[in-house]
Amino acid sequence: MNHLFLPIFKNTIKMKSIWLYWCFGLVPFIVILSAIFNSDFLQIETDSGITMTGLDLFYMLFGILHNLLLPFVILAFIISKVFYDEIHSGIIFMYKDIKRSSILFSKLITLLIIHTIFNVILFISSTVVYYIHTGSLDNTSPLLLPEGTNLLAFSLEPIGIYLVQLIAIVLAITLSIKLSAGYTILGTLLFIFFTTLAPMLGVSKFLVPTGYTDQIDSLGLYGVFAIMIMITIIYLAALLTFAINRFKKVEY
């Protein structure tokens, strides 16, 4: 798979839509523009008695972009180009002598790296914005990490969002093997909508990784974290198994 990954990765990152996706990682700089033009959009306000750190800003913007959905619409479109378009245009024929599972996993790793680069860009840009602008506001700390706080407990909600995004990526891959971009995007967004609403819908919240963040008192911090990881693994294993079976049936 190693000899296959690099050509796929190099070919994939040439897509203009990927660079557009990465540009959303620069959204934190809008915070500075909002302050300059006195706009309410992405205006950061700190509550009295609560000290904001650099990680607070990153997690807040990470959650905003997740709920905004537009970056994930672009990512689902990219996934459709990588699978559906290559299958139906005949490009996939170039890999006819290579094991199907190796092709799928090489593409999956490529997409995960693209997603990781987006988050790294977002983290770097939010950190720069914090120290240039936000860190000068009242009730802010010069620290990037909260002092005297359990980092896992502090990060549990964004970790849940990240796990949902991993599942959504694999779901989009599964859908795009047979369905065009529109249906892939729709199916992926419906899943994200469900994971957003599920924590507010009683029993259904226990079906998603984000549904356990309020169960620390009863399950314990590490118990909640373990369940979130376990649910994610179940989703990923089921979707990947289904995706591999569908991909093996694709006719070149």
Buried (B, 14 or more C-beta within 10 A) or exposed (E): BEEBBEEBBEEBBEBEEBEEBBEBBBBBBBBBEBBEEEEEEBEBEBEEEEBBBBBBBBBBBBEEBBEEBEBBBBBBBBBBBBBBBBBEEEEBEEBEEEEBBBBBBBBBBBBEBBBEBBBEBBBBBBBBBBBEBBBEEEEBBEEBEBEEEEEEBBBBBBBBBBBBBBBBBBBBBBBBBBBEBEBBBBBBBEBBEBBBEBBEEEEBBEEBBBBBBEBBEEEEBEEBBEBBEEBBEEBBEEBBEBBBEBBEEBEE
